Amino acid sequence: MELFTGELPFIDLTREDLVKVKFSRSILPIIYAHLMPKIKEKWGLEKGIEKLRDFGKRVMEDLLLYWTPKGNTISKVLKDTYKSHFYSKLYKVKELKKDKPKIWFIYDKNCPLCWEGVEETEIHYCVTFAAAVETLLNTLHERGYKKIPKVKVDTVTSKARGDELCTHQINELL
């Protein structure tokens, strides 16, 4: 047991336990900001983005082993995911194009990965999040959620690159 919290030491937690742990939103961006320049230096811009997307995908795959979001639409699923795992309220999900293929935009004012004034601005910090959302929605589609199509998600704007908010575009794949 941890001396001050009475909880299990972090290293003794199972994956299922980790899903329930509430991390401080302020720690993640600080660590992430120190990793970004190292990622770009080690793999370059394109490969670095690929590595970040792969990380987001793997995190969501692991999360979905122990948790399923509430809701059966893209908007409801994303709102539940933000509330359950990012501990914030999603600003807006907007369906831009209603005919096929559909397009949605996620607007985020409180991105857990971005904030203004970072040093590495060539990479959208929240590209990891876009890949996680893509994996989330595609997994739900594969599980038979009728209102969730197969999608591709890309980051369009991010606070880390000086934009007012983070925006992710969801494109339905036909």
HELIX and SHEET records of a PDB file:
HELIX    1   1 PHE A   10  ASP A   12  5                                   3    
HELIX    2   2 ARG A   15  LYS A   20  1                                   6    
HELIX    3   3 ILE A   27  LEU A   63  1                                  37    
HELIX    4   4 ILE A   74  THR A   81  1                                   8    
HELIX    5   5 TYR A   82  PHE A   86  3                                   5    
HELIX    6   6 VAL A  127  GLU A  142  1                                  16    
HELIX    7   7 LYS A  159  ARG A  161  5                                   3    
SHEET    1   A 4 LYS A  92  LYS A  97  0                                        
SHEET    2   A 4 ILE A 103  ASP A 108 -1                                        
SHEET    3   A 4 CYS A 166  GLU A 172 -1                                        
SHEET    4   A 4 VAL A 151  THR A 157 -1                                        
END                                                                             
